[in-house]
Amino acid sequence: MTTIAITGAAGFIGTHVSEMLLSRGDTVVGLDNFNDFYDPAIKRANAKHLQRWEGFRLVEGDIQSPESLDAVLGSGDVDAIIHLAARAGVRPSVEDPSLYADVNVRGTIQVLEAAVRYGIERFVFASSSSVYGANTKTPFHEEDPVELPESPYAATKRAGELLCRTYHHLYATTGPLQSLAVLRFFTVYGPGQRPEMAISKFTKRMIQGQTIPMFGDGSSLRDYTYVDDIVAGVVAALDRSQGYRIFNLGGGQPVRLDAMIAAVAKAVGVEPVIEELPMQPGDVQVTVSDCSRAREELGYLPQTSLNDGISEYVKWHMMNRHDSDR
């Protein structure tokens, strides 16, 4: 039996990763601070669900606190860390870059320091396709230049990648951090996703008969990735990655924004009313993943089409929405 520490365990991706590991017999120690980026009650409901598993233990604390990390790792039986906790979102990072630097950079340093302190050999870091910035060469490959981030969020995620590389270089030969996988997630969606994300927001607005804000002319492209496919990639990186490696985890099929809106409308069963707005600061025109490295080294192969994934999300939303959404 393997024991995995997961930061951000009660969040969207953290909950799904925890469930996958628990279902295969691993033990999970989850750390979450239940911040108010979105309704903390959603994450507390996720944590309550996870606590039904005998192999799950929750620590309520912050990645910036060495004491919280000691509470997670202090038992001495943790074999690996999956570091998912972060302040997310491109647009909010423009409004409060200092907070993003504190959580995503200083917090990641604290998690890496704890990994060294407790001799953790396997480490997975959740990065983002945002690090590619306004890259015009598609699809994005892990060896592409990433020196021009378009938002503070993207810059903090790139900083996290570099810190992981530095810590692997400094300590891998002495034991800790021998395997350090950096995973660049591409627009993850699915049941349980954060309420401020586009598919979630559009679903709710369509059900309520509201207009749909579309930033730009609808031609921007995103590589939407269903959460089950992301989870499969995270677990494969945990099990199979060697040394310091960066992997793209995407859906492999970029979709226009207006096509995504049409797919949500079809799943909901409405005709959307579009409000076209200017592109927002920090947004990029296109994200397209080259996942050949993940496919070859991790066996990563996304299975879920956008239409199927959105259909599953809408079904979940209809079953779990609050009375205020009806």
N, C-alpha and C positions, 0 to 999 in steps of 0.2 A: 504493500500500500504506500502511495506517495502522498506527501502533504504539500499543498501549494498555497502560498500566500497571494491574495489578490487585492490590490489597492483599487478603490472605486468599485467594490464588489456589489454594491446595491444599485449601481447605475444600470443603464440600458444594456451595454455590452457585457459589463461585469456580471450581471444576473444570468445572462445566457451562458457565459463561459463557466461560471460556477456550477450551473445545473449540468452542463455537459461533463465536467470533471467528476462531480458527485455521482452522476448516473453510471459512470464507468468504475466507480469504487474508490476514487481518490478522496482524501480529506482536504477540506478547504478552510483556510483561516481568512476571513474577509475583513478589510479595513475600509470604513467609510465615515465621512464627517457630516453627511446629510445637510450639505449647505443649501442655500436658498436660491441657487441659479434657476431652478424651477421648483415646483411645489415639493417640499421634503416629504410630504405624506406619500407620494408616489414611490420614493426610494424606501421609505419605511415599510410600505406594503411589500416591496420586493424582498427586503430583508426578512420580514416575517415569513414569507413563502420559503425562502432558503433555509430558515431555521427549523423547518419541518424535517429536514434531512439530518440524520444522526451524525453525519460526518462534517457538518458545517458549524463553525464557531465565528461569531461576530465580535469585532473590536470597534467600538465607536471612538474615532479619533482622527487625527489629521496627519497627512504625510509630511508636513513641515515640523512635526513634533517627534524628536528622537524617542521620547517616552512612549508615544503611541506605537511606533515601530518596534520598540523593545517588547511591548505587550503582545505584538503579533509574532515576533520571531524568538522571544525569550525562552520558549519551551525547548528550543534546540532541535526540534524534530522537523523543521521546515526544509524541504528539499529544493524549492524553486520559488521565484517571485514572478508574477505577471503584473506589471505596473500599468494599470489602466487609468488611474485617477488623474484628472486634469481639469483645468478650467477650459471649457469647450466653446466654440463659436467664433467665427471670423468677425462679424459686425460688433458684438459686445467687446471684443478685445480692442477695437479702435477707441471705444469709450473709456476703457479702464486698463490701459496697458500695464500699469504697475502691478495690479492684482494678478494678471496673467503671468508676469515675470516671477512673482513670488511663488505662485502655486506650481507653475509648469517647469520653471528652472530651479529655483531654490528647493522646491519640494522634491524634484527628481534627484537632486544632489543628496538630499537626506535619505531617500530610498536606496540609492547606490551606496552611500556610506554604511547604512544598516546592512546591506548585502555583504559588504566587505567585512564588517564587524562580526557577522555570524557565519561567515564562510559559505555563503550561498553560491553554488556553482552554476546554476541555470537561471537565466534572467530574460524575460520578454518585455520589451518596451513598446507601448502603443504610440506610434507617431501618426502622421497624417499626410494625405496627398497634397495638402496645402503647402508643403515645403517646396513643391515644384514651381510655385509662383505663377507668373504669366508665361510659362514655357510654351513656345509655339511649335516645338518638335513633338509630334505624337506618333505612337503612344509613348507615355512617360516610362523611362527605364531607370533602374536604380543607379546607373552610372551617369545619368544626366546631371549637368550643373544645377545646384540648388542654392545659389548665392544671392538670389533676388526675391526674397519673400515679399508678399503683397500685404501682409497684415501682421500685427503684433502676435496673434495666435500662431501663425505660420513660423514666425521668427523664434518663438519659444519652443515650438516642436523641433525645429532644426537644432536649436541649442541643446535640447534634450538628447538628440541623436549624437551630437558631438561629445557630450558628456559621457554617454554610454561608451563611445569609442575610446575616450581617454581612460576611463576606469578599467575597461577590458585590457587596454595596453599596459596599464600600471600594475594590475593585480592578477591577471589570468595565470601567469606562470607560477604564482605562489598558491593557487587554489581557488579563490573566489572568481566568479564571473567568467568561467572558462567558455561557457556558451552564452552569447548575448545576441539575441535576435531583435532587430528593430523592424517593426511592421508598419508600413504606410497604408492606413485604411483609406478607402475611397468611398465616401458618401454612404455610410451604413444606414439601413432602414429596416423596419420590420416590427412585429408585435412588441410593445413595450417601449418604443422609441420615445425620445424626449419630446415634449409637447411643442417646443419652439421650432422643431425641424419642419422642413417644407411639406413633406408628405403628410405628417401629422396635422399641421396647421391647415393645409388645404382640405383634408378630409373633414375636419371639424367645421370649417367655414362653409363647405358645400352642404353638409347636413343641415346647417342652420340657415341656408339660403343667402349667405353673404357673398360679396364679390371676392374674387381671387386676385391678390396683388402679384403681378408678374414683373419682376425687375429686369428691364431690357426688353428686347423684341421677341423673346421666346426662343432664340437660336442658340443660347448658351448650352453647352454640353456637359453632362455629369455622368460619371461612371458609377451608377447606383449599385450597391452591393448588399444583398440580403443578409440579414444578421446570422442565419445558420451557416452560410458560406464563410463569413468572417470567423465565426467560432471554430469551424473546422480548420481554418488556417492558423488561428492562434494555438490550438491544441497541437497541430502538426509541428509548428515552430518550437513549442515547448518540448516535444518528444524527439525531434529529429535535427534541429539546427545545430551546427557546430561552429565554434569560433565566433567572431563578430561578423554578422551578416545582416544586410538590409533586404527586406522583401516587400514588394508591392502586393497588397491584397485587394483586388478589385473585382467587379463583375465582368469586365472584359467587353462590354457592349455599351458604349456611350449613348445617351439618350438626350434629345433636345428637351429644354424646359417645357415648351408648349406640349410636347408629346407626353411628358410625365403628367402634366395637368390633365390632359385628355384621358390618360389611363386611370387616374384617380376618379375622374368624373364618371367614367364607364363603370368602375367598381361600385361607386356610390349610387349610380343610377340617376344622375342629374345632368343638365346642360349648364356648364359653368359660365359665369359672367366675369370676364377678365378686366382688370384695371391695370393698364400698362404704366409702369413707373420707371424712372431712370435706374441704371445699374448703381449698386451701392459701393461705397469705398471698401476696398479690400477684397471684393469679389473678383474672380477670374472668369474668363470666357469659356475655358474648356479644361476638363480633367479626363484623361484616358490612360488606363493602366496597361503596361506590358507585364503580365504575370508569369512569363516563361521561366524565370528563375524559381519562383515559388512552386510552379508546376513540376519542374525537374528535380528540385532538392527536397520539397516537402510533400509532393503529391497533391498539391492544391488544384482543385478543379471546381469552380463555382457551378452550382446545379440549378439555381432558381432564376427564371426570367423576370423582368420587371413587372409584366402583367400579372404573373402568378404571385409574385411577392407582394404587390400592392393589394391584390385580392385577399391574400391572407391577412395583411395589415388591417384592411377595412373590416373584415369579419371580426378580428380581435377588437378593434375599436368599438364596433357596434355592441359587443358583448360586455365591454369594460368601461364604457364612457360614463361620466357622472351625470346626474340628473340635469345639471346646467347645460350639458351638451345636447340634450334631446330636443 
